[in-house]
Amino acid sequence: MRRDSINVLALFAHPDDAEFLCAGTLAHLAARGASVHIATMSAGDCGSTTLPPSKIATIRQREAARAASLIGAQYHRLKGKDLLIFYDHPHLNKVMELVRQTRPSLVLTHSPVDYMIDHETVSHLCQSACFGALAPNYKTGARHPAPPLPGVPHLYYADALGRRDILGNKIESGISVNIAATLKRKEEMLACHESQQAWLRTQQGIPETIQTMRTMAREAGKRAGFRWAEGFRQHLGQGFPATNLLKELLGTLVR
């Protein structure tokens, strides 16, 4: 498979999730000729203590598009709402249509077990959309629907925040990507999300998101013998590809 023929979809719940969890890997893929799409189910409409939903959503959508542009990626917003992301027909239609439109060979999303239900729900929606995108009998209801995919994409789950589940148990990743060469770009992408940083300082007491990200990247690196890394688990259930496409594309950067 030619690297410049690869479409990559990073589908996450909120603006800054992809940047925090896998932007280093996305930067590597973009630099190797992949067409990268970053999508969020919502625009972060609950991410402010002072601005109304429509205004903060507009700001965060603009920040997400700017972050994506730093690696030449295209940003998509699926028009869901914070805390109202459900596994239901309307949301699955949106994700399914996006997967068929972007036609990815490689999909990155949230861990199916995470600290926040929005993240877990998007992970499950993404799994179903990847599996079902080749089924012509699933209709998304789009005005101009994209055709079904020829096969199931490779699906990878990014590390959960802190690599722990809701009970504090460790979630260990089996795949690590060396992001030493792309850490600076990852920081620049994350810094685009100024409004989210203000929200996290106020709502969760996180003073510096870039430092939090660096701590997580350092810990992920230690597991694989890298200085900085991003961790993933590959979905290997029935019907999904068993080959490690990340390894094929990024070579020695992956362990």
N, C-alpha and C positions, 0 to 999 in steps of 0.2 A: 504493500500500500504506500503510495507516494505521500510524503509528509505534507506537501502543498495541496493535497486533495482532502485533507482532514478537516472536518467541521467539528468544533468543540462547543458544547453547551454547558455552562455553569449555571445551574438553576438553584436559587436560594430563596429564603423567605423575605429578607429585608435588605435594603441598601446597606452596604458595608460588610455583609456576611461573606460574600465571595472574596472580597479584598482581604478580610481578616483570615480566612481559612485556606484559600488556595491561590491567591494572586501571584505568588512566586512561580507556581507551576504553570499558571496561565501565561505568564510572561515568557517562560521558556518555550511553550508551545507556539505562541504568536511569533516569537523570534525565529522559529523553525518553519514558518510558512503556514501554520494552521489558521483557519478562519475561526475566530473566537467570538462567541455570543455569551454575554452575561445577562441573566434575567433574574428579576425578583418578583415574587408573588404580590407583594405590596410595595407601596412607596414610602412606608414608614410614617403613616398618618397619625400614629399615637406618639411619635417621638419628640414631643415638646411639652414643656410645662407652661408655655406662654403663648404659643401660636395656635390658631385653629387648624383642624385637620387638613383642609384644602391648601392652606398656605405652607405648612411644613412639608406636605407631600410634594408640592411643586419644587420647593427648595431641595429636598432630598433626591428627587428625580433628576434635577439638574446636576447635583453633586455626583450621582451614580454615573450619569452619562459622561461627565468629565473624567472620572476615574477610569472608565472603560476605554476612553479615547487615548489614554496614555500608553496602551499596548495595541492600539488599532482595533479594539473590540467594539462590537455593536451592543448597545444596551436595550433591553426589552423590559417593560413593566406589564404585568398581567392583571392589574387593576383589582387585586384583592385588597383587603383591609386588615390592619394589624389586629391580632387576637380573634379574628373572624375568618380564619383560614380553616376550612373543613374538608374532610374527604367526602366529597359529594359530586353529583353530576356536573354542576356548573364549573367547579374548580378543575375537575379532571378534564373537561372539555378544553379549558384554557391551556392546560399543560400539554395535553395530547396534540392540540393544534400547533403549539410552539415547537414541540419535538418534530412534528412532520414538516413544519416550515423550515426549520434550521437544518434538518437532516444530519444529525451528528453521528459520527462514528464513536465519539467519546463524550460521556456525560459525567459531570461532577455535581454532587449535591450534599445535603446535610446527612449526618449520621442518623440512622433510624431510631436511635436512642440518644436523646439530647436533653439539655436542661429546660427547653421551652417547647410547648406543644406546637407552636407555629412551625418550628424547625422540623419536628418529627412528622407533622402532617405533610409538609412539602416533600420530605424524603419519601414517604409512602406514595404520594401522588406521582412523583418522578419515577419510582419503580414501576408503577402500573402503566404509566405512559410509555416508558421504554419497552415494556413487554408487549403492550397492546398496539403500538404505533404501526405495526405491520398488518393489523387485522382490518381488512376493507369494510367489514360489517360494523365497525365502530364509527359512528358519525359524530363529528364534533359540533355540527350545527352552524359552522362558520359560513358566511356568505359565499366566499370563494375558498373552499377547503383545499388544503394541500393533500397530495396523494399519500397513501400509506408508504411506510419505509420498506425497503427490500429485506431488512433483517433487524434483529435486536441490537442496539448499540452496547458498547462496553460501558458499564456503570460503576462508578467509584464513589464511596462515601468519605467525605473529609472528616478529620478528627472533630469530635465534639469539643466544645470549649472546656479547657481543663482536662480533657480526656477522661471525664467521669460521667456516670449516669446520674439520674435524679436521686439515687440513694448513696452517692459518693463512691461507688465502685469504679475501679479503673476500667477503661476501654482501651485495649491495646491495638494499635494499627500494625498491619503486616507489611505495608508498603511505605517507604519513605522517599521523598524527592529532595535532593540537595538544592537549596535555594540561595546558597551563598552568593551566586552571581546575580541574583534577581531580588535580593532582599531590599536594596535601595529603591527599586521600582515598586515593590510591594508597599514600602513605607510611603512613597509618594502617592500611590493610589489610595491608601487608607487615609492619608492626610486630606484628601479631597472631601471627605465626609465630616466637615466641620460641625454641622448641626448635630450629628450623631454623637460626636465627642462631647458637646455641651450637654446633651441629654444624659449620657452615661455618667458624667460627673455629678449631675443633679440627682438622677433617679437611682443609680446603682453604686455611687461612690467610687467610680473608677476614674482616677485622676488623669491617666495618660494611656490612651488606647494603643499607641504605637509601642510603648514599653511593655504593655500586657501581651501584645502580639509577639514581640521579640522574646519574651520569656517562654511563651508557648513554642516558638520556633527553635529556641535553644534546647528545650527539653526534647522536642521531636528529633532534633539532630543527634543528641546523645544516644538515642536508641539505635541509630544506624551508623554511628561513627562519622557523622557530618557535623560541621559547626552550626549550620542552620538548616532546618528541614520542615517540610509539611508532610503530615501523615495521612494515609488513606487505607481503606479496606475495599476490596473489589467484591461486587455482587457476583456470586458464582452459582446462583440457583438455577434450576432447570430452565433451559431455553436461552440463558444468557451466555455470551462468549466466555470461554475459559482461558483464552490467551491473555497475557498481560500487555495490553496495548500501550500503557504508559511506559513500560520498559522498552518496548519496541521503538517508541518515538524518542525517548530521552536517554536511552542507553545507560551509561555508567552513572548518570545522575540519579538513577533509581536503584534502591536496594530493598 
